[in-house]
Amino acid sequence: MPALAALDHAFETLQVQEPEAHILQVTLNRPERANAFTTRMGRELVQVFQALEASPGAYRCVVLTGAGERAFCAGADLKERNGMTDAQFAEQHYLFERMARAVLACPPPLLGAINGAAFAGGLELALCCDFAYASETARFALTEVTLGIMPGAGGTQNLPRTIGERRAKEVILTGRPFSAQDALAWGMVNRLCPPGEVLGAVLETARTIAANAPLSVRQAKKSITQGLQMDRASGMLFEIEAYYQLIPTEDRSEGIRAFNEKRKPDFKGR
């Protein structure tokens, strides 16, 4: 992957590949353990997403999925956690917090392909995506309170912002699983796909996004994300500042030329 030299090597718990130009696919690759997080996976995800933040123009879209059809991610690997001291547990969880923040900070759009169960930290990771499609047979849950802990990788913040406070409280405080159909009805996923077809559908949407002006896409994503943390008037001011940064770009001129010449634009990201 010459576009991002820091990722140009094999990972132990991830598959990181470029399925086509401008798109990066990151696959959680521990199917024998339902793609559960280990310390090594946390470190590798931090490495990938910090590299993306450092090189925001390297890819125009990123896709996150899990290996196999059984699970997207079952959360932390509890076998690895068995016997940890309090200090070791806290150190690992701090790593997982850093992982969630790195994923949230991904500059290009991050699309989730939820191929199977997304439980606990796996659901929290899915919630870090800009949007997601899911298999019709996927299941979801935040089960932490059934294990003596609580969501700690953004679940108590991202889920209420996605499905609403009252519904999120029911999901988190009961720890009960819910279906892909519920996730769609609640607006947590954008589309359901037949088993085995979710990744293809997500890549098709990624291809559409990647064909658009990459600076425009990144600025629009930033404006939505940051604006939602502000009052409306402040958000409007943030939006117009983001807009004006696009006026002197080559891609803005290319878009106007292509429209008037009735051709497809050739965006360069500059």
C-alpha positions as CSV (number, residue, x, y, z in Angstrom):
1,M,0.0,0.0,0.0
2,P,2.3,2.8,-1.2
3,A,-0.3,5.5,-0.3
4,L,0.4,4.9,3.4
5,A,3.8,3.5,4.1
6,A,3.2,3.1,7.8
7,L,0.6,0.4,7.0
8,D,2.7,-1.4,4.5
9,H,3.3,-4.6,6.5
10,A,1.4,-7.6,7.9
11,F,-0.6,-7.3,11.1
12,E,-1.2,-10.1,13.5
13,T,-4.8,-9.4,14.3
14,L,-5.9,-7.3,11.3
15,Q,-6.1,-7.6,7.6
16,V,-5.4,-4.1,6.1
17,Q,-5.8,-3.9,2.3
18,E,-6.7,-1.6,-0.5
19,P,-9.5,-3.4,-2.4
20,E,-9.5,-0.6,-5.0
21,A,-8.0,2.8,-5.5
22,H,-8.6,5.3,-2.7
23,I,-10.4,2.8,-0.4
24,L,-8.8,1.2,2.6
25,Q,-10.4,-1.9,4.1
26,V,-9.6,-2.9,7.8
27,T,-10.8,-6.3,8.8
28,L,-10.7,-7.5,12.4
29,N,-9.1,-10.9,11.9
30,R,-9.6,-13.3,14.8
31,P,-12.7,-15.2,13.6
32,E,-11.9,-18.2,15.8
33,R,-12.5,-15.8,18.8
34,A,-15.4,-13.9,17.3
35,N,-12.9,-11.1,16.4
36,A,-12.7,-10.2,20.0
37,F,-10.2,-7.5,21.1
38,T,-6.9,-8.4,22.5
39,T,-4.2,-6.0,23.7
40,R,-2.4,-6.7,20.4
41,M,-5.5,-5.8,18.3
42,G,-6.0,-2.6,20.3
43,R,-2.4,-1.6,19.6
44,E,-2.8,-2.4,15.9
45,L,-6.0,-0.5,15.5
46,V,-4.4,2.5,17.2
47,Q,-1.5,2.2,14.7
48,V,-3.7,2.1,11.7
49,F,-6.0,4.9,12.7
50,Q,-3.3,7.2,14.0
51,A,-1.5,6.8,10.6
52,L,-4.8,7.7,8.9
53,E,-5.1,10.8,11.0
54,A,-1.5,11.8,10.3
55,S,-2.1,11.3,6.5
56,P,-5.7,12.4,5.9
57,G,-5.4,12.5,2.2
58,A,-4.0,8.9,1.8
59,Y,-7.5,7.4,1.3
60,R,-10.9,8.8,0.4
61,C,-12.9,6.2,2.3
62,V,-12.2,3.5,5.0
63,V,-14.3,0.4,5.5
64,L,-14.2,-1.5,8.8
65,T,-15.5,-5.1,9.1
66,G,-14.9,-8.5,10.7
67,A,-13.6,-11.7,9.3
68,G,-16.1,-14.5,8.7
69,E,-19.9,-14.4,9.0
70,R,-20.3,-15.2,12.7
71,A,-19.2,-11.9,14.3
72,F,-18.2,-8.4,13.6
73,C,-16.6,-8.2,17.1
74,A,-17.6,-9.8,20.4
75,G,-15.8,-7.1,22.5
76,A,-12.8,-7.7,24.7
77,D,-11.4,-11.2,24.8
78,L,-12.4,-12.3,28.3
79,K,-10.0,-15.2,28.2
80,E,-7.1,-12.8,27.9
81,R,-8.5,-10.7,30.7
82,N,-8.9,-13.7,33.1
83,G,-6.4,-13.4,35.9
84,M,-5.4,-9.8,35.1
85,T,-4.6,-7.6,38.1
86,D,-6.5,-4.4,38.6
87,A,-3.5,-2.5,37.2
88,Q,-3.2,-4.7,34.1
89,F,-7.0,-4.4,33.5
90,A,-6.8,-0.6,33.8
91,E,-3.8,-0.4,31.5
92,Q,-5.5,-2.5,28.8
93,H,-8.7,-0.5,29.0
94,Y,-6.8,2.7,28.7
95,L,-5.4,1.3,25.4
96,F,-9.0,0.5,24.3
97,E,-10.0,4.1,25.1
98,R,-7.2,5.4,22.9
99,M,-8.3,2.9,20.2
100,A,-11.9,4.3,20.2
101,R,-10.6,7.9,20.1
102,A,-8.3,7.1,17.2
103,V,-11.2,5.5,15.2
104,L,-13.5,8.4,15.9
105,A,-10.8,10.8,14.7
106,C,-10.5,9.1,11.2
107,P,-10.5,12.0,8.7
108,P,-12.0,10.2,5.7
109,P,-15.5,8.7,6.0
110,L,-15.4,5.4,8.0
111,L,-18.1,2.9,7.0
112,G,-19.0,-0.1,9.1
113,A,-19.8,-3.5,7.4
114,I,-21.4,-5.3,10.4
115,N,-21.2,-8.9,9.1
116,G,-22.3,-10.5,12.4
117,A,-22.7,-10.1,16.1
118,A,-21.5,-6.8,17.6
119,F,-21.4,-7.1,21.3
120,A,-20.0,-4.9,24.1
121,G,-16.8,-3.2,22.7
122,G,-17.7,-4.5,19.3
123,L,-20.9,-2.5,19.3
124,E,-18.9,0.5,20.7
125,L,-16.5,0.2,17.7
126,A,-19.4,0.0,15.3
127,L,-20.8,3.2,16.8
128,C,-17.5,5.0,16.1
129,C,-18.2,4.6,12.3
130,D,-19.8,7.4,10.4
131,F,-22.5,5.0,9.4
132,A,-22.9,1.3,8.9
133,Y,-24.7,-1.5,7.0
134,A,-25.5,-4.7,8.8
135,S,-26.3,-8.3,7.9
136,E,-29.9,-9.2,8.5
137,T,-28.8,-11.8,11.0
138,A,-26.5,-9.5,13.0
139,R,-27.2,-9.1,16.7
140,F,-26.2,-6.3,19.0
141,A,-25.8,-5.7,22.7
142,L,-23.9,-3.7,25.3
143,T,-23.5,-6.4,27.9
144,E,-21.0,-4.8,30.2
145,V,-23.3,-4.3,33.2
146,T,-23.9,-8.1,33.2
147,L,-20.1,-8.5,33.9
148,G,-19.7,-6.0,36.6
149,I,-18.4,-3.2,34.4
150,M,-20.0,-0.6,32.1
151,P,-19.5,0.6,28.6
152,G,-16.2,2.4,28.5
153,A,-15.2,2.9,24.9
154,G,-17.8,5.6,24.1
155,G,-21.0,3.4,24.4
156,T,-22.7,5.7,27.0
157,Q,-22.0,8.7,24.8
158,N,-22.4,7.4,21.2
159,L,-25.4,5.2,21.7
160,P,-27.7,7.9,23.2
161,R,-26.6,10.3,20.4
162,T,-27.6,7.6,17.9
163,I,-30.8,6.1,19.1
164,G,-32.0,8.5,21.8
165,E,-31.5,8.7,25.6
166,R,-34.4,6.6,26.8
167,R,-33.9,3.7,24.4
168,A,-30.1,3.8,25.0
169,K,-30.7,3.5,28.8
170,E,-32.8,0.4,28.3
171,V,-30.2,-1.2,26.1
172,I,-27.3,-0.4,28.4
173,L,-29.0,-1.0,31.8
174,T,-30.5,-4.3,30.8
175,G,-27.6,-5.6,28.7
176,R,-30.2,-7.4,26.5
177,P,-29.4,-8.2,22.9
178,F,-31.4,-6.6,20.1
179,S,-31.8,-7.5,16.4
180,A,-30.6,-6.1,13.2
181,Q,-34.2,-5.1,12.4
182,D,-34.3,-3.1,15.7
183,A,-30.9,-1.5,14.8
184,L,-32.4,-0.4,11.5
185,A,-35.6,0.9,13.0
186,W,-33.7,2.9,15.6
187,G,-31.4,4.5,13.1
188,M,-28.3,2.7,14.4
189,V,-27.6,1.1,11.0
190,N,-28.5,2.6,7.6
191,R,-29.3,-0.6,5.7
192,L,-29.7,-4.4,6.1
193,C,-28.2,-6.8,3.7
194,P,-28.6,-10.6,3.2
195,P,-25.9,-12.6,5.0
196,G,-22.6,-12.5,3.0
197,E,-23.6,-9.4,1.0
198,V,-23.0,-6.6,3.5
199,L,-19.3,-6.0,2.7
200,G,-20.1,-5.7,-1.1
201,A,-22.9,-3.2,-0.4
202,V,-20.6,-1.1,1.8
203,L,-17.8,-1.2,-0.7
204,E,-20.3,0.0,-3.4
205,T,-21.2,3.0,-1.2
206,A,-17.5,3.6,-0.4
207,R,-16.8,3.7,-4.2
208,T,-19.5,6.4,-4.6
209,I,-18.0,8.5,-1.8
210,A,-14.4,8.0,-3.2
211,A,-15.5,9.4,-6.6
212,N,-16.5,12.7,-5.0
213,A,-14.1,15.6,-4.2
214,P,-12.1,14.2,-1.2
215,L,-11.5,17.6,0.4
216,S,-15.2,18.4,0.1
217,V,-16.1,15.1,1.7
218,R,-13.7,15.5,4.6
219,Q,-14.8,19.1,5.2
220,A,-18.4,18.1,5.2
221,K,-17.8,15.2,7.6
222,K,-15.9,17.6,9.9
223,S,-18.7,20.2,9.8
224,I,-21.4,17.6,10.7
225,T,-19.3,16.0,13.5
226,Q,-18.2,19.3,15.1
227,G,-21.4,21.1,14.5
228,L,-23.4,18.6,16.4
229,Q,-21.3,19.5,19.5
230,M,-22.3,23.1,19.2
231,D,-25.5,25.2,19.3
232,R,-27.0,25.8,15.9
233,A,-25.6,29.4,15.4
234,S,-22.1,28.3,16.2
235,G,-22.5,25.3,14.0
236,M,-23.5,27.5,11.1
237,L,-20.4,29.6,11.6
238,F,-18.2,26.5,11.7
239,E,-19.9,25.3,8.5
240,I,-19.2,28.5,6.5
241,E,-15.6,28.5,7.6
242,A,-15.2,24.9,6.4
243,Y,-16.9,25.9,3.1
244,Y,-14.6,28.9,2.4
245,Q,-11.6,26.6,2.7
246,L,-12.8,24.8,-0.4
247,I,-13.1,27.9,-2.7
248,P,-9.4,28.2,-3.7
249,T,-9.0,24.4,-4.3
250,E,-8.2,22.9,-7.7
251,D,-11.0,20.4,-7.1
252,R,-13.6,23.2,-6.8
253,S,-12.5,24.6,-10.2
254,E,-12.5,21.1,-11.7
255,G,-16.0,20.5,-10.5
256,I,-17.4,23.6,-12.2
257,R,-15.5,22.9,-15.4
258,A,-16.7,19.3,-15.5
259,F,-20.3,20.3,-15.0
260,N,-20.2,22.8,-17.8
261,E,-18.3,20.5,-20.1
262,K,-20.8,17.7,-19.3
263,R,-18.1,15.2,-18.2
264,K,-17.2,13.3,-15.1
265,P,-14.8,15.4,-12.9
266,D,-11.3,14.2,-12.2
267,F,-10.7,15.2,-8.6
268,K,-7.1,15.2,-7.3
269,G,-7.6,16.1,-3.6
270,R,-6.0,19.5,-3.9
